[in-house]
Amino acid sequence: MVYRKGERAVAKEIRAYTPDHPVAKWIADGDHWLTAWVGQMCTPWQTITKRTGISRKRINELNDDAEPTPDELELLAELWWVTPEGLRRSIEEAKANP
């Protein structure tokens, strides 16, 4: 990453998944949980596979409502700066709100 002179990196913190989280709004509007996270966090599919090690085939399965494993939840939560519990809650909300 290239920085300009004097520019500081943006500090990232794990953010709790709450009803006012931007992803929660996408899910409330009827989006699939994976689509909501990818869209809100601006994460290309290629970046997901590269940073998590989850294959593109498996991501497609998750997008087709496959149940993520605990390891996959950990990896995706770390990628999107959320707790695994928060990610799980978003998935449950999406299933409850088809």
Secondary structure by P-SEA (a helix, b strand, c coil): cccccccccccccccccccccaaaaaaaacccaaaaaaaaacccaaaaaaaccccaaaaaaaaacccccaaaaaaaaaaacccaaaaaaaaaaaaacc
